Amino acid sequence: MTGSEVLDYAREAIWLMLAMAAPVMIIGLAVGVIVALFQALTQIQEMTLVFVPKIIAIFIALLIFLPLMGALLGGFMIAITDRIAMP
């Protein structure tokens, strides 16, 4: 295995990590902005009000996107093992 192949694997792994984390992080960000806007409009300054909706939204997003994440990771693993198995 050459150095360029190792860099290709690393680049693919980074893109895979971003593709797996992006949907959940974007949903967490959107819920955080909505809750912050709600707090600013109503002047409710409760600290736990930010965390509970984010935790629930991220948990639901993980349930929804877990099959996609598994398929992406499984495909990446199959691609790596196929490249390793080839002499």
Contacts in CASP RR format, 6 or more apart in sequence:
PFRMAT RR
TARGET T0000
AUTHOR 0000-0000-0000
METHOD contacts of the structure
MODEL  1
MTGSEVLDYAREAIWLMLAMAAPVMIIGLAVGVIVALFQALTQIQEMTLV
FVPKIIAIFIALLIFLPLMGALLGGFMIAITDRIAMP
5 83 0 8 1.000
9 80 0 8 1.000
12 76 0 8 1.000
12 79 0 8 1.000
13 76 0 8 1.000
16 72 0 8 1.000
16 73 0 8 1.000
16 76 0 8 1.000
19 72 0 8 1.000
20 69 0 8 1.000
20 72 0 8 1.000
20 73 0 8 1.000
23 61 0 8 1.000
23 65 0 8 1.000
23 68 0 8 1.000
24 58 0 8 1.000
24 61 0 8 1.000
24 62 0 8 1.000
24 65 0 8 1.000
27 57 0 8 1.000
27 58 0 8 1.000
27 61 0 8 1.000
28 54 0 8 1.000
28 57 0 8 1.000
28 58 0 8 1.000
28 61 0 8 1.000
31 53 0 8 1.000
31 54 0 8 1.000
31 57 0 8 1.000
31 58 0 8 1.000
32 50 0 8 1.000
32 53 0 8 1.000
32 54 0 8 1.000
34 53 0 8 1.000
35 49 0 8 1.000
35 50 0 8 1.000
35 53 0 8 1.000
35 54 0 8 1.000
36 50 0 8 1.000
38 44 0 8 1.000
39 45 0 8 1.000
39 46 0 8 1.000
39 49 0 8 1.000
39 50 0 8 1.000
END
